[in-house]
Amino acid sequence: MNKFQRNILPITTFAKIDIKRLFRDKVAIFWVFFFPLLFLIIFGSIFSSNNEVNFRVGLLNESQTEFAREFEQQLRDYDIFKVDQDVTDLDKAKEKMNRGQMEATIILPPDFGEIQEGKNYPGGQAKVLYDQSNEQGGQTLSSIMEAIFADINEEFVTNEKPLTVVAESTATKGLTQFDYTFSGILGFTLLSLGIFGPTTVFPRLKQKGVLRRYKTTTIRVWQYFTGNVISNAFIGILAIILMFIVALAFFNLNMRGSYINLAFIVVLGTILLFGIGLAIGGWAKNENQAAPLAQVFTLPMMFLSGVFFPTFLMPEALQSITKFIPLTPIIDSSRLIITENASLLDLQPQILIMFAWTVVIYIVAFKVFSWE
């Protein structure tokens, strides 16, 4: 056996042992494969029920009339509308509707609110623009606008309708809320696999003296780490495949990007997050030390990295900080691949952050690791 084979054999052996150990542990199987599916089913059921009590809309006022300005303010004051302040043009509106961040866009054309010839009251036709994936929401919003115009029309004339509304599709199929949230659930799965696994297993192996016996052999720390990383990357891919099967089969996930690119991000993200678990589990002497420390790392990442709600809803100052949290580039990259067909070149900033964190975390993990 040559030197290369002597180095590789322990790695493949530990990888096989770790994979077999997981599939023999019913509790581990539940937490790795089925617990994330519970979140997937819950969020999928919520978003597929379409129980919105208000509409997230864009508002484009192209008219310069006083009536149009007053009507715009009136729409902004309605509780049923949540007007996106960032929408300033049609391209931005279509982009946000396509991403599932808005249900529709209300457009007031240049002639909206002008005094009609021979009459002393304003007229015009507003437009409700929606994408094909949210046709029901667009038609509902159109009906609401018609009811608003009906009240205004009665103030001017009883037998005519000077103000009307028309609904129009963008002729493109945009994203649903579930499409956008799926990446957060994916990130949660990798977080659970990468941190909770080693922070539970390593202290347990130390207490049983298993790692102490490994220390007496010729096995090196880097070989032990590499074997565990390979096994977790393999299990991570399996977990994500299972999630995709359920999402595609039951919730019509709209996957726009490359599965190969997503697999690369999943593997890189698993390696990164597993490094955190290695550092905590390798340092802790028992589970009582590992569990609280794991919570210190995981809770901020779950709530600040876009797992349960997108980071664009956070204050801008907080967004500038959260993008450097280890889990954030993983979720952002996955989301951009799934929703916008982003290439790995498009994801260079996120990938660089992940690589930087991986180097730092594994340096720490090697320094704090203890066999006992």
C-alpha positions as CSV (number, residue, x, y, z in Angstrom):
1,M,0.0,0.0,0.0
2,N,1.5,3.3,-1.1
3,K,1.4,6.6,0.9
4,F,-1.6,8.0,-1.0
5,Q,-3.7,4.8,-0.3
6,R,-2.6,5.0,3.4
7,N,-3.9,8.5,3.6
8,I,-7.2,7.9,1.7
9,L,-8.2,4.6,3.3
10,P,-9.0,6.1,6.8
11,I,-11.0,8.9,5.2
12,T,-13.2,6.6,3.2
13,T,-13.5,4.3,6.2
14,F,-14.7,7.1,8.5
15,A,-17.1,8.3,5.8
16,K,-18.7,4.9,5.5
17,I,-18.9,4.5,9.3
18,D,-20.6,7.9,9.7
19,I,-23.2,7.2,7.0
20,K,-24.0,3.8,8.4
21,R,-24.2,5.3,11.9
22,L,-26.8,7.9,10.8
23,F,-29.0,5.4,9.0
24,R,-29.0,3.1,12.0
25,D,-30.0,6.0,14.3
26,K,-33.8,6.5,14.0
27,V,-33.7,9.8,15.9
28,A,-31.0,11.1,13.6
29,I,-33.0,10.1,10.5
30,F,-36.0,12.0,11.8
31,W,-34.0,15.2,12.5
32,V,-32.1,15.2,9.3
33,F,-34.7,14.1,6.8
34,F,-38.2,14.4,8.2
35,F,-38.1,17.4,10.6
36,P,-37.2,19.8,7.7
37,L,-40.0,18.2,5.7
38,L,-42.5,19.3,8.5
39,F,-41.4,22.9,7.9
40,L,-41.7,22.4,4.1
41,I,-45.2,21.0,4.4
42,I,-46.3,23.7,6.9
43,F,-45.0,26.7,4.8
44,G,-46.2,25.0,1.6
45,S,-49.7,24.6,3.0
46,I,-49.8,28.2,4.3
47,F,-48.7,29.8,1.0
48,S,-50.8,27.5,-1.2
49,S,-54.0,28.5,0.8
50,N,-53.7,32.1,-0.4
51,N,-55.2,33.6,2.7
52,E,-53.7,37.1,2.4
53,V,-55.7,39.8,4.2
54,N,-54.0,42.6,2.4
55,F,-52.3,43.2,-0.9
56,R,-48.6,44.0,-1.4
57,V,-48.7,46.3,-4.4
58,G,-46.6,48.7,-6.4
59,L,-48.1,52.1,-7.3
60,L,-47.0,54.0,-10.4
61,N,-48.7,57.4,-10.8
62,E,-47.9,58.7,-14.4
63,S,-50.5,61.5,-14.2
64,Q,-49.8,65.0,-13.1
65,T,-53.4,65.9,-12.3
66,E,-54.4,67.0,-8.8
67,F,-57.1,64.3,-8.7
68,A,-54.5,61.6,-9.4
69,R,-52.2,62.9,-6.6
70,E,-55.1,62.8,-4.2
71,F,-56.2,59.4,-5.3
72,E,-52.7,58.1,-4.9
73,Q,-52.6,59.3,-1.3
74,Q,-56.0,57.7,-0.7
75,L,-54.7,54.3,-1.9
76,R,-51.6,54.6,0.3
77,D,-53.9,55.2,3.3
78,Y,-56.0,52.1,2.7
79,D,-55.2,49.3,5.2
80,I,-55.9,46.7,2.6
81,F,-52.9,47.9,0.5
82,K,-49.3,47.7,1.4
83,V,-47.6,49.9,-1.2
84,D,-44.0,49.1,-1.9
85,Q,-42.1,52.4,-1.6
86,D,-39.1,51.0,-3.7
87,V,-41.2,50.6,-6.9
88,T,-40.5,53.7,-9.0
89,D,-40.7,52.3,-12.5
90,L,-42.4,49.5,-14.5
91,D,-39.2,47.3,-14.7
92,K,-38.8,47.4,-10.9
93,A,-42.4,46.5,-10.5
94,K,-42.3,43.5,-12.9
95,E,-39.1,42.3,-11.2
96,K,-40.7,42.3,-7.7
97,M,-43.9,40.7,-9.0
98,N,-41.8,38.0,-10.8
99,R,-40.0,37.3,-7.5
100,G,-43.3,37.0,-5.6
101,Q,-42.6,40.1,-3.5
102,M,-45.8,41.8,-4.7
103,E,-49.2,40.6,-5.8
104,A,-49.8,43.3,-8.4
105,T,-49.0,46.9,-9.6
106,I,-51.6,49.7,-9.9
107,I,-50.8,52.0,-12.8
108,L,-52.4,55.5,-13.1
109,P,-51.8,56.5,-16.8
110,P,-51.0,60.1,-17.9
111,D,-54.6,61.0,-18.7
112,F,-55.9,59.6,-15.4
113,G,-57.9,62.3,-13.5
114,E,-58.2,64.8,-16.5
115,I,-61.4,66.7,-16.9
116,Q,-63.3,65.1,-19.7
117,E,-64.4,67.3,-22.7
118,G,-67.8,68.8,-22.1
119,K,-68.0,67.6,-18.5
120,N,-67.0,69.0,-15.2
121,Y,-65.6,65.9,-13.5
122,P,-62.4,63.8,-13.9
123,G,-62.1,60.5,-15.7
124,G,-59.6,57.9,-16.7
125,Q,-58.8,54.2,-16.5
126,A,-56.4,52.7,-14.0
127,K,-54.6,49.5,-14.8
128,V,-53.9,46.5,-12.5
129,L,-50.9,44.6,-13.7
130,Y,-50.2,41.1,-12.4
131,D,-48.3,38.0,-13.5
132,Q,-49.8,34.7,-14.5
133,S,-48.9,32.9,-11.3
134,N,-51.1,35.3,-9.3
135,E,-54.1,35.8,-11.6
136,Q,-56.6,35.3,-8.8
137,G,-54.9,38.0,-6.7
138,G,-54.9,40.4,-9.7
139,Q,-58.6,39.8,-10.4
140,T,-59.5,40.3,-6.8
141,L,-57.5,43.5,-6.6
142,S,-59.3,44.7,-9.8
143,S,-62.7,44.0,-8.1
144,I,-61.6,46.1,-5.1
145,M,-60.5,48.9,-7.3
146,E,-63.9,48.8,-9.1
147,A,-65.6,49.1,-5.8
148,I,-63.5,52.1,-4.8
149,F,-64.2,53.8,-8.2
150,A,-67.9,53.1,-7.8
151,D,-68.0,55.1,-4.6
152,I,-66.1,58.0,-6.3
153,N,-68.2,57.9,-9.4
154,E,-71.5,58.3,-7.4
155,E,-70.1,61.7,-6.2
156,F,-69.8,63.0,-9.8
157,V,-72.6,61.3,-11.8
158,T,-75.1,58.5,-11.3
159,N,-75.6,57.1,-14.8
160,E,-72.0,57.1,-16.1
161,K,-68.7,55.6,-15.0
162,P,-66.0,58.2,-15.7
163,L,-63.4,56.2,-13.7
164,T,-62.8,52.6,-14.6
165,V,-60.1,49.9,-14.0
166,V,-58.8,47.1,-16.2
167,A,-56.7,44.1,-15.2
168,E,-53.8,42.9,-17.4
169,S,-51.4,40.0,-17.1
170,T,-47.7,40.5,-17.6
171,A,-47.8,37.3,-19.7
172,T,-45.1,35.7,-17.6
173,K,-45.3,33.2,-14.9
174,G,-43.8,34.7,-11.7
175,L,-42.8,33.1,-8.5
176,T,-45.0,32.2,-5.6
177,Q,-44.2,32.9,-2.0
178,F,-43.4,29.2,-1.5
179,D,-40.8,29.4,-4.3
180,Y,-39.1,32.2,-2.4
181,T,-39.3,30.6,1.0
182,F,-38.1,27.2,-0.1
183,S,-34.5,28.4,0.0
184,G,-34.8,29.3,3.6
185,I,-36.1,25.8,4.5
186,L,-33.2,24.4,2.5
187,G,-30.8,26.5,4.6
188,F,-32.4,25.4,7.8
189,T,-31.9,21.7,6.7
190,L,-28.2,22.3,6.1
191,L,-27.9,24.2,9.4
192,S,-29.5,21.3,11.4
193,L,-27.3,18.7,9.6
194,G,-24.1,20.7,9.9
195,I,-24.3,21.9,13.5
196,F,-26.6,19.7,15.6
197,G,-25.1,16.4,14.2
198,P,-21.5,16.8,15.3
199,T,-22.3,18.7,18.5
200,T,-24.3,15.7,19.6
201,V,-22.2,12.8,18.3
202,F,-18.6,14.0,19.1
203,P,-19.2,14.6,22.8
204,R,-21.0,11.2,23.0
205,L,-18.0,9.5,21.4
206,K,-15.7,11.2,23.8
207,Q,-17.6,10.0,26.8
208,K,-17.6,6.5,25.5
209,G,-13.9,6.6,24.9
210,V,-14.2,6.0,21.2
211,L,-12.1,9.1,20.2
212,R,-9.5,8.3,22.8
213,R,-8.9,4.9,21.1
214,Y,-8.7,6.6,17.7
215,K,-5.9,8.8,19.1
216,T,-3.8,5.8,19.8
217,T,-3.8,4.8,16.2
218,T,-2.0,6.4,13.2
219,I,-5.2,8.3,12.2
220,R,-4.7,12.1,11.9
221,V,-7.2,14.8,12.8
222,W,-7.5,16.0,9.1
223,Q,-8.3,12.4,8.0
224,Y,-11.0,12.1,10.6
225,F,-12.4,15.5,9.7
226,T,-12.4,14.8,6.0
227,G,-14.2,11.5,6.4
228,N,-16.9,13.2,8.4
229,V,-17.2,16.1,6.0
230,I,-17.7,13.7,3.0
231,S,-20.4,11.7,4.8
232,N,-22.3,14.9,5.8
233,A,-22.0,16.3,2.3
234,F,-23.5,13.1,0.9
235,I,-26.3,13.0,3.5
236,G,-27.0,16.7,2.8
237,I,-27.5,16.0,-0.9
238,L,-29.8,13.2,-0.1
239,A,-31.9,15.4,2.3
240,I,-32.1,18.2,-0.3
241,I,-33.2,15.7,-3.0
242,L,-36.0,14.5,-0.7
243,M,-37.1,18.1,-0.1
244,F,-37.1,18.8,-3.9
245,I,-39.2,15.7,-4.6
246,V,-41.8,16.8,-2.1
247,A,-41.8,20.4,-3.2
248,L,-42.1,19.6,-6.9
249,A,-44.7,16.9,-6.4
250,F,-47.0,18.6,-3.9
251,F,-46.3,22.4,-4.0
252,N,-45.3,23.0,-7.7
253,L,-41.9,24.5,-6.9
254,N,-40.8,26.6,-9.8
255,M,-37.1,25.6,-10.2
256,R,-35.5,28.0,-12.7
257,G,-31.8,27.3,-12.2
258,S,-29.3,24.6,-12.6
259,Y,-29.4,21.6,-10.3
260,I,-25.6,21.2,-10.7
261,N,-25.0,24.8,-9.5
262,L,-27.4,24.2,-6.6
263,A,-25.6,21.0,-5.7
264,F,-22.3,22.9,-5.6
265,I,-23.8,25.4,-3.2
266,V,-25.3,22.7,-1.1
267,V,-22.0,20.8,-0.8
268,L,-20.0,24.0,0.0
269,G,-22.7,25.1,2.5
270,T,-22.6,21.7,4.2
271,I,-18.8,21.8,4.5
272,L,-19.0,25.4,6.0
273,L,-21.7,24.7,8.5
274,F,-20.3,21.3,9.4
275,G,-17.1,23.1,10.3
276,I,-19.0,25.1,13.0
277,G,-20.3,21.8,14.4
278,L,-16.8,20.3,14.3
279,A,-15.4,23.2,16.2
280,I,-18.1,23.0,18.9
281,G,-18.3,19.2,19.2
282,G,-14.5,18.8,19.0
283,W,-14.0,21.3,21.8
284,A,-16.8,20.3,24.1
285,K,-16.2,17.5,26.6
286,N,-19.8,16.5,26.9
287,E,-23.3,17.3,25.5
288,N,-24.0,19.7,28.3
289,Q,-21.2,22.0,27.1
290,A,-22.0,21.5,23.4
291,A,-25.8,22.0,23.3
292,P,-25.9,25.6,24.7
293,L,-23.0,26.7,22.6
294,A,-24.7,25.2,19.5
295,Q,-27.8,27.3,20.3
296,V,-25.7,30.5,20.6
297,F,-24.6,30.0,17.0
298,T,-27.7,28.6,15.4
299,L,-30.5,30.9,16.8
300,P,-29.0,34.2,15.4
301,M,-28.4,32.5,12.0
302,M,-31.9,31.2,11.8
303,F,-33.6,34.5,12.5
304,L,-31.1,36.8,10.7
305,S,-30.2,34.9,7.6
306,G,-33.5,34.6,5.9
307,V,-34.7,31.2,7.0
308,F,-38.2,32.2,8.1
309,F,-38.5,35.6,6.3
310,P,-36.5,37.3,3.6
311,T,-33.7,39.6,4.7
312,F,-35.0,42.4,2.5
313,L,-37.7,43.0,5.1
314,M,-35.0,44.0,7.6
315,P,-33.7,47.5,8.2
316,E,-30.9,48.4,5.7
317,A,-28.4,48.8,8.5
318,L,-29.1,45.3,9.7
319,Q,-29.0,43.9,6.1
320,S,-25.4,45.1,5.7
321,I,-24.4,43.0,8.7
322,T,-26.5,39.9,8.1
323,K,-25.0,39.3,4.7
324,F,-21.8,38.3,6.3
325,I,-23.4,35.7,8.6
326,P,-22.3,32.2,7.4
327,L,-25.8,31.0,6.6
328,T,-26.9,34.1,4.7
329,P,-24.8,33.6,1.5
330,I,-25.9,29.9,1.5
331,I,-29.6,30.9,1.5
332,D,-29.1,33.8,-0.9
333,S,-27.2,31.7,-3.4
334,S,-29.7,28.9,-3.3
335,R,-32.6,31.4,-3.7
336,L,-30.9,33.2,-6.6
337,I,-30.3,29.8,-8.4
338,I,-33.8,28.6,-7.8
339,T,-35.7,31.8,-8.5
340,E,-33.5,33.7,-11.0
341,N,-31.4,31.0,-12.7
342,A,-28.2,32.6,-11.4
343,S,-24.9,31.1,-12.5
344,L,-21.9,30.5,-10.2
345,L,-20.3,33.6,-11.8
346,D,-23.3,35.7,-10.7
347,L,-22.8,34.3,-7.2
348,Q,-19.1,35.2,-6.8
349,P,-19.7,37.6,-3.7
350,Q,-21.7,34.9,-1.8
351,I,-19.2,32.1,-2.8
352,L,-16.2,34.2,-1.7
353,I,-17.9,34.8,1.7
354,M,-18.5,31.1,2.1
355,F,-14.9,30.2,1.2
356,A,-13.6,32.8,3.6
357,W,-15.8,31.5,6.5
358,T,-14.8,27.9,5.7
359,V,-11.1,28.7,6.0
360,V,-11.5,30.5,9.2
361,I,-13.8,28.0,10.8
362,Y,-11.7,25.0,10.0
363,I,-8.5,26.7,11.3
364,V,-10.4,27.2,14.6
365,A,-11.8,23.6,14.5
366,F,-8.3,22.1,14.1
367,K,-7.0,24.2,17.0
368,V,-9.8,23.5,19.5
369,F,-10.3,19.8,18.6
370,S,-9.7,17.3,21.4
371,W,-9.8,13.5,21.3
372,E,-10.8,13.4,24.9
